[in-house]
Amino acid sequence: MVKIITGLALILTGYAAQAQVVYDSLLVEGYYRTFCFKKPSHDTRGGSLVFAMHGSGGTAAAFMKHTGKIDEKMSVDHFMLVFPQGYGKYWNECRKASTAEANKIDINEEAFFLAMIDYFVGKYGINRKKVFASGVSGGGQMAYKMGLRLPDRFRAVAALVANMPSVDNMDCVASGKPVATLIINGTADPVNPDEGGEMKAGFSLGRVVSTRESFAYWARLAGYEGEPEKKALPDPVPGNNISMESYSYKKEGRPEVTLIRVINGVHGQPEDMDFYTEVWDFFKRQLNGQAD
């Protein structure tokens, strides 16, 4: 059962450019699930909805503090940025080895996200065909889950510092349908190993495949073959021993699949990149030239 809890929305004047921050809840299969967002000052009817998921052990409110330059783009590009809260600070994503309570009770994340989509369609007139999922670390795993389980509901997904679970650690039944995908990973990440292997964050989260294998998975689903287009990206912070390069598959009529490798990047948002802006630029490309 999904029930929208009316009259409980809390609106605060927040820390980010004095924007009003809204906290609200949905009752999903017996569990109250929460999320927050900045109350839009622009007309949202027909606009896009972007979910941004915090990492394992994090909170939506803390994650929202680091939106950076993207706030300026929301009204111009006609979208909303929403921060869901994981159950007990964790997600029931696809890593079988996770010992988080959300995994143990098998909380229904798909129902939560579908309920949030209904909420924002109903309250703000969001276009159901313009919904996107993004996340960092454990939130990136959730973005993968949305792509694996609900590709017909998400126009694109983006994962930062997250590799796909290995076959023996995969706890999701994939739809087998393609979806536009962006992966941003660091080559020196001690938690999410670039070459694959065991994930360790003070405890084991099981094995993941390599960054290249994660990228190849989504490319194969989209029907791509051969080598991707490779290019060096601008280096806005020279001298920090970090550089970036992108690998992309793009073809009209197929979902774009892009990997950004952060050379010497570790487990977190790269200093050389505004994560939200990079992700939105990718999502926006998926809207251009496509029917609404």
Number of C-alpha atoms within 10 A of each C-alpha: 9 16 14 16 12 9 7 11 12 12 16 14 13 13 11 15 9 10 17 18 20 18 20 20 21 21 16 19 14 11 15 16 20 18 20 21 21 22 17 18 10 12 13 21 15 17 22 26 25 21 23 27 30 28 26 19 13 17 20 22 17 10 18 22 11 14 16 13 12 17 17 12 13 19 16 9 12 17 25 24 24 22 24 27 24 25 20 13 16 23 28 26 27 24 26 20 17 20 14 19 15 19 20 11 9 12 19 16 20 15 14 21 19 13 20 22 18 16 16 19 19 10 10 17 16 24 18 19 17 21 22 25 30 30 27 25 23 27 30 29 29 32 29 30 25 26 28 21 18 18 20 16 19 21 22 31 30 31 28 27 31 34 31 25 28 21 12 12 18 18 18 14 10 15 12 13 14 22 25 26 27 24 27 27 31 27 19 16 19 14 20 29 25 23 15 19 17 16 20 14 11 7 9 13 20 18 24 26 22 20 26 17 17 20 23 18 14 26 25 12 15 23 12 18 10 6 9 17 11 14 12 12 13 12 15 12 12 10 8 11 10 19 21 21 15 17 18 18 21 16 12 8 8 16 22 24 30 25 24 22 23 24 16 16 23 20 19 16 19 20 13 17 15 15 23 20 17 15 24 21 11 20 26 15 11 18 15 9 8 9 6 11
